[in-house]
């Protein structure tokens, strides 16, 4: 008699990747307090949803602008073999509808955070994939992860949208009645889209959209990082250094707020 394959009965495991940095001022202020809210809330929510999951926080060392895309890539590389699919999750967005079960996506990635209180429970814009994005391990590899080129605030999610469209043709979205998220309040810094970091990112994104920059040459395969600290109590928490941050700082000419 032929025995059954035990892997075929194994539940699919979810890794929740949370890019993180706390700072005394700027856009990252009070993020550690948000982490204290996010972790127990998500544990309760995902347990009630019946998910088999683990939260992976990837914290960037201080000294350079925040790089969400690079941190998501680092979290994936540190845990890719442990999980079947991943939610790339902003710290300040909490799901509120129990029908949002964070189930493994089908043939295309799924944007979960389709209606955040931050935008009046409406989509911020048509190409939005920020807040919470669900991708299988192979889907993430096929798009080469996030870009590592965006420093400071914004644009890495817009780049990801282009990658998903190029590889899969479309991104799936939860209905707004289900993909409802409550945004945690935090100080917001004005004019983040007027910094040198943002301008450089915007120019690069325009090249990506035009097809002049190949996403296959920027992402998982080009990331440089080093783990400087880690802990695994209740959740996985990695503190990582991004060596190319020094090059980005030198290129910009000055350290600007993130």
C-alpha positions as CSV (number, residue, x, y, z in Angstrom):
1,X,0.0,0.0,0.0
2,X,1.3,3.4,-1.0
3,X,1.7,5.8,2.0
4,X,0.4,9.4,1.8
5,X,2.8,12.3,1.5
6,X,2.8,14.0,4.9
7,X,3.8,17.3,3.3
8,X,0.5,17.3,1.3
9,X,-1.4,17.5,4.6
10,X,0.7,20.2,6.2
11,X,-1.0,23.5,6.7
12,X,0.4,26.4,4.7
13,X,2.5,28.6,7.0
14,X,2.3,32.4,6.9
15,X,5.2,34.7,7.6
16,X,4.1,38.3,8.5
17,X,7.1,40.6,7.5
18,X,7.0,43.9,9.4
19,X,9.6,46.5,8.4
20,X,10.4,48.7,11.4
21,X,12.4,51.5,12.8
22,X,11.8,53.7,15.8
23,X,13.4,57.2,16.1
24,X,13.3,60.1,18.4
25,X,11.8,62.5,15.8
26,X,10.7,62.5,12.2
27,X,8.3,60.1,10.5
28,X,9.5,57.2,12.6
29,X,8.7,58.7,16.0
30,X,6.7,56.5,18.4
31,X,6.9,53.4,16.2
32,X,7.9,51.2,19.1
33,X,4.7,52.1,20.9
34,X,2.8,51.1,17.7
35,X,4.7,47.8,17.7
36,X,3.5,47.1,21.2
37,X,-0.1,47.5,19.9
38,X,0.4,45.7,16.6
39,X,2.0,42.4,17.9
40,X,-0.8,41.3,20.4
41,X,-3.5,42.5,18.1
42,X,-2.2,40.6,15.1
43,X,-1.6,37.5,17.1
44,X,-5.3,37.5,18.3
45,X,-6.6,38.3,14.8
46,X,-4.6,35.7,12.9
47,X,-5.3,33.0,15.6
48,X,-9.0,33.7,15.3
49,X,-8.7,33.4,11.5
50,X,-7.2,30.0,11.9
51,X,-3.8,30.9,10.3
52,X,-0.6,29.1,11.1
53,X,1.7,32.1,11.3
54,X,4.8,33.8,12.7
55,X,5.5,37.5,12.8
56,X,8.9,38.6,11.6
57,X,10.0,42.1,12.6
58,X,12.9,43.5,10.6
59,X,14.4,46.6,12.3
60,X,16.8,49.0,10.5
61,X,19.7,50.4,12.4
62,X,19.8,54.2,12.7
63,X,21.9,56.6,10.7
64,X,20.3,56.6,7.2
65,X,16.8,57.1,5.8
66,X,14.4,54.3,6.2
67,X,14.3,51.7,3.4
68,X,11.1,49.6,3.6
69,X,11.8,47.6,0.5
70,X,15.2,46.5,1.6
71,X,13.8,45.5,5.0
72,X,11.1,43.4,3.4
73,X,13.6,41.7,1.3
74,X,15.8,41.0,4.3
75,X,12.9,39.5,6.2
76,X,12.0,37.3,3.3
77,X,15.6,36.0,2.9
78,X,15.9,35.3,6.6
79,X,12.8,33.2,6.7
80,X,11.9,32.1,3.1
81,X,12.3,28.4,3.8
82,X,10.2,28.6,6.9
83,X,7.0,29.8,5.3
84,X,4.8,29.1,2.3
85,X,3.5,32.6,1.8
86,X,4.0,36.1,3.3
87,X,2.1,39.2,4.3
88,X,4.3,42.3,3.9
89,X,2.7,44.5,6.5
90,X,2.9,48.1,7.6
91,X,3.1,48.5,11.3
92,X,0.3,51.1,11.5
93,X,-2.5,49.1,9.7
94,X,-4.7,46.7,11.7
95,X,-7.3,44.5,9.9
96,X,-10.8,44.8,11.4
97,X,-13.0,42.3,9.4
98,X,-12.8,38.6,10.4
99,X,-13.6,37.6,6.8
100,X,-10.1,38.8,6.0
101,X,-8.4,35.5,6.8
102,X,-5.0,36.1,5.4
103,X,-5.4,32.8,3.4
104,X,-2.7,31.8,0.9
105,X,-3.1,33.7,-2.4
106,X,-4.1,31.9,-5.6
107,X,-2.4,32.6,-8.9
108,X,-1.8,36.3,-8.3
109,X,-0.7,38.4,-5.3
110,X,-3.5,39.9,-3.1
111,X,-3.7,43.4,-1.8
112,X,-5.4,43.1,1.6
113,X,-5.5,46.7,2.8
114,X,-8.1,47.9,0.2
115,X,-9.9,50.3,2.6
116,X,-7.9,52.0,5.3
117,X,-9.4,54.5,7.8
118,X,-6.3,56.6,6.8
119,X,-8.0,57.3,3.5
120,X,-11.6,57.3,4.6
121,X,-12.0,53.6,3.9
122,X,-11.5,54.2,0.2
123,X,-8.5,53.2,-2.0
124,X,-5.8,55.8,-1.9
125,X,-5.2,55.4,-5.6
126,X,-5.7,52.8,-8.3
127,X,-2.2,51.3,-8.1
128,X,-2.0,51.1,-4.3
129,X,-0.5,47.9,-2.9
130,X,0.7,49.3,0.5
131,X,-0.5,48.5,4.0
132,X,-0.7,44.7,3.7
133,X,0.2,42.7,0.6
134,X,0.0,38.9,0.4
135,X,2.3,36.9,-1.8
136,X,3.4,33.3,-2.0
137,X,7.0,32.5,-1.7
138,X,7.4,31.8,-5.4
139,X,5.4,34.9,-6.4
140,X,7.8,37.0,-4.4
141,X,10.8,35.4,-6.0
142,X,9.3,35.9,-9.4
143,X,9.1,39.6,-9.0
144,X,12.6,39.7,-7.4
145,X,11.1,41.1,-4.2
146,X,10.9,44.8,-3.5
147,X,13.3,47.3,-5.0
148,X,16.2,48.3,-2.7
149,X,16.5,51.8,-4.4
150,X,13.9,53.8,-2.5
151,X,15.2,55.6,0.6
152,X,13.0,57.7,2.9
153,X,9.3,57.8,2.5
154,X,7.2,56.4,-0.3
155,X,7.4,54.9,-3.8
156,X,8.6,51.3,-3.0
157,X,5.0,50.1,-3.1
158,X,4.4,51.8,-6.5
159,X,7.4,50.0,-7.8
160,X,6.1,46.7,-6.5
161,X,2.8,47.3,-8.3
162,X,4.7,47.6,-11.6
163,X,6.6,44.4,-10.9
164,X,3.4,42.5,-10.1
165,X,1.7,43.8,-13.3
166,X,4.7,42.9,-15.4
167,X,4.9,39.3,-14.1
168,X,1.3,38.4,-13.3
169,X,-0.8,40.9,-15.4
170,X,-2.8,42.1,-12.4
171,X,-3.1,42.3,-8.6
172,X,-6.1,40.9,-6.8
173,X,-7.8,43.0,-4.1
174,X,-10.1,42.3,-1.3
175,X,-13.5,43.9,-1.5
176,X,-13.6,47.2,0.4
177,X,-16.2,45.7,2.8
178,X,-13.6,43.0,3.8
179,X,-10.3,44.7,3.4
180,X,-11.0,47.3,6.1
181,X,-8.0,48.4,8.2
182,X,-7.8,50.8,11.1
183,X,-4.8,53.1,10.8
184,X,-2.9,53.7,14.1
185,X,-2.2,57.4,14.7
186,X,1.4,58.7,14.6
187,X,3.0,62.0,14.0
188,X,3.2,62.7,10.2
189,X,6.0,64.9,8.8
190,X,5.1,67.4,6.2
191,X,6.8,67.6,2.8
192,X,8.3,64.1,2.8
193,X,7.6,64.2,-1.0
194,X,9.9,67.2,-1.4
195,X,13.2,65.6,-0.1
196,X,16.1,64.7,-2.3
197,X,15.4,61.1,-1.4
198,X,11.9,61.3,-2.8
199,X,13.0,63.1,-6.0
200,X,15.6,60.5,-6.7
201,X,13.1,57.8,-6.1
202,X,10.5,59.4,-8.3
203,X,13.0,59.6,-11.2
204,X,13.9,56.0,-10.8
205,X,10.3,54.9,-10.6
206,X,9.6,56.8,-13.9
207,X,12.3,54.7,-15.5
208,X,10.8,51.5,-14.1
209,X,7.4,52.4,-15.4
210,X,8.8,53.3,-18.8
211,X,10.7,50.0,-18.9
212,X,14.1,51.7,-18.9
213,X,15.1,50.1,-15.6
214,X,14.9,46.3,-15.3
215,X,13.4,45.2,-12.0
216,X,15.2,41.8,-12.4
217,X,18.4,43.7,-11.7
218,X,17.2,45.3,-8.5
219,X,15.8,43.4,-5.6
220,X,16.4,40.1,-3.8
221,X,19.4,39.3,-5.8
222,X,21.2,42.6,-5.1
223,X,20.3,43.2,-1.4
224,X,23.2,43.7,1.0
225,X,22.5,43.4,4.7
226,X,23.9,42.2,7.9
227,X,22.1,40.9,11.0
228,X,23.5,42.7,14.1
229,X,21.0,41.4,16.6
230,X,18.2,39.0,16.8
231,X,15.7,37.5,19.3
232,X,12.9,34.9,19.0
233,X,10.6,35.4,22.0
234,X,7.0,35.4,20.8
235,X,8.0,36.7,17.4
236,X,11.2,36.8,15.3
237,X,13.0,40.2,15.7
238,X,16.0,41.0,13.6
239,X,18.0,44.2,13.7
240,X,19.8,44.6,10.3
241,X,22.3,47.0,8.9
242,X,22.1,48.1,5.3
243,X,25.7,48.6,4.2
244,X,24.8,50.5,1.0
245,X,23.0,53.1,3.1
246,X,26.3,54.9,3.4
247,X,26.6,55.1,-0.3
248,X,23.1,56.5,-0.6
249,X,23.9,59.1,2.0
250,X,27.0,60.2,0.2
251,X,25.1,60.4,-3.1
252,X,22.4,62.6,-1.6
253,X,25.0,64.9,0.0
254,X,23.2,65.2,3.3
255,X,21.1,63.2,5.8
256,X,17.4,64.1,5.3
257,X,14.5,63.2,7.6
258,X,12.8,59.9,6.9
